[in-house]
Amino acid sequence: MANIVLTPRPAVIGLKGGSIDTWLRHYDDLQWEEDLKKQQRKWPSLPIIAGGAAAGAWTLTNELRIILMGATGAIVPATDTVKIGLAASTSNLSATSTTYAGVTNELSTANGYTVGGITTTLTVSTVSTSQGQLAFTQAQWTASGGSITARFGFAYKSAGHLYGYFLCDSTPADVTATTGNTFTISSGNLWVIA
């Protein structure tokens, strides 16, 4: 089996009437698929997950939505230490999840994965006067001594809030990187304010 590269779509947060519609016209599912095809033409070695499945979109937790509305603190600062981890199909990840400590069935430390995931770098940026985004850098594990199999990817503040999660295969199904191959969550946006 080839290396696995997952590119979850960002969660969209609509702040102005009509803005979200404009954003969705550019990033609906068909456009997202076209963007992926362009990437694959540009980089032919970019693998496609078996069966042509694609990663789901990020789902923000209710906790993060409250933070973004300013009810419990400042918008996620780029100085936060944020990690991306992987969880099994039996995980309790949902919109009502609040902290990393409450996540069940994260993958165990084995076969190239380490409990706690990988630290990623955040970039908070303004796209225009009405749009902003929170981007993260790539997270990658190399399977060794066995496969890395996950159903979910998730992002959280180290020792703090759970920000969001996504299905590795939106059908849903598990995704596996076999020994010697990599399991990558490519850099992208966790959320976009439209």
N, C-alpha and C positions, 0 to 999 in steps of 0.2 A: 504494500500500500504506500502511496505517496505521502509527502509531508502534508499536514493539514494547515490551512490558513483560513481563519474565520474573520469576517468583516461585518460585525453587527451594525445595523443602522442606528443613528442617534435617536433618542427620544426627542419629541418636539413639544416645546412649551409655548403655547399661544398666549401672548400678552395683549395684543391689539386685535380688534375685530377685523377679519379679512386677511391679516398678515399670515396666519397659519395656512389659509387656502393658497396664497401665493407660494409659500414655501413648499407645500405639498405638491403643487403642480410641477415643481422642479425635482422633487425627491420622492415621488410616488414609487410603488414597487417596480413598475416598468422601467422608469428612469434609473432606479438603483441597479436593476439587472443590466441595463445598457452600460452603466458606468463600470460594472464588474467586467463585462465583456471587453470594454476598451482597455482596462487594466491587463486582462489576459492577452490581448493582442500586443500590447506594449511589452509585457513581460511573459513570454510564452511558457516559462517554467512555473508560473503561478498555478498551483494545483486547484482542481475542482474537487469538492467533497464528493465521495462516491454517491451515485444516484442523482447528482446535480442539485442536491439540497443546499439551502443557504441558511446562514445564521439568522436568528430573529433580531428584532430591534431591541434596544435597551429598554427595560421597564424601570422607571424610577420608583423608588420606595416612597410611601406616603411621608415618611420622616424627611427625606430630601426635599420633597415638594414644600413642606412646611418651612424648612430652612430657606429655600429659595424665595418664599413669600416674605421672609424677614421676621417670621413669628418667633423663632427660637435662636436666631443668631445671624451672622453675616453670611452672604453668599459664599459658597465653597472657595476659600482662598487657594491660589496656585501654590502656596507654601505648605499646604497640607501634605502629609505623607500618605499617598493613596496606593493601595495594592489591588492587584487583579488576581483572583483565584479561580479554581475550578471545583465543581461539585457534581455529585452523582445524581441519578434520576430520582433517588429517594430523599433528596434534600427538601427542606421546608421553605426554600426561597419563595417569597411572594411580595406583593406591594406592601403588605403589613409588616414585613421584617424591619427591624429597627437597628440592630447592631451586629457586627461580625461575630461577637460572642454567642449570639443566638442562632447562628447558622448551623444547621445539622448536615451531616454527611458530606463535608468537604472531602476531597480526595485525600487519602493518607499519604504520608511521606514514603514514597516508593517509586521506582521506575522512572526517576528523573523529575518527579513533582515533589515539592516541599510544602507542608502545611503552612498556610499563611499567604501563599502565592508570591507574586513578584511585585516589587515596588515599581511604579510607573511615574513618569513626570507629567504634571498637568500644565496646561496653558489655557488661561482664561482670556478670551479676546472679544473685541467688538467688531462685528462684520459691517454694521451700519448703525445709524442712530436708533434703529428699531430691532436690531438683531445682535445676538451674542452667542458664544459657544464655549464649551468646556472640552478641550481636546486632551487626549492621553496618548502616551507613547506605547509602542508595541510590547507585548508580553509573550515570551516564548520559552517552551520547555522542550528538551530533547529526551525522547523515550529511550531508556537503557535498562536492560535486564528484564524487560516486560513492556507491555503496552500502557499508554495513558488513555483512559476512557472517561469522558465527561458528558453530562447532559446540559450543564449550566456553566456560564462564566459569570463572575460577579465582581463588583468594585466596591471598596470600602475604605474609610479613613482608618489608618492604623490605630488600633485600640479605640475605635469610635464607631460612628454611624455607618450603616450599610447604605451606599448610594443607589445601587441598582444592579440588575442582573439581566441576562439574555439567554435564550435557548441556543445551544451550539448548532442544532439542526432544528429548524422551525416546524418540522412535520408533526410532532417532536420525535427525536430519536437521539441515541447516544452517538458520539463521534469518537473515533479511536485513531491514535497515532501509534503505529507499531514500532518495535525496537529499531533504533537507528534513525527514526524519522522525527520531525519536529511538530509540535502542537503550538500554533501561533494565533494569538488574537492581535490582528493588525492594528496599527495606530489609527485613530479616528476620533469622532466626537462622541462623548457620553450623552450630551444633550445640546440642543440648539434652541435658543429663545428666538421665536419668530414674531 
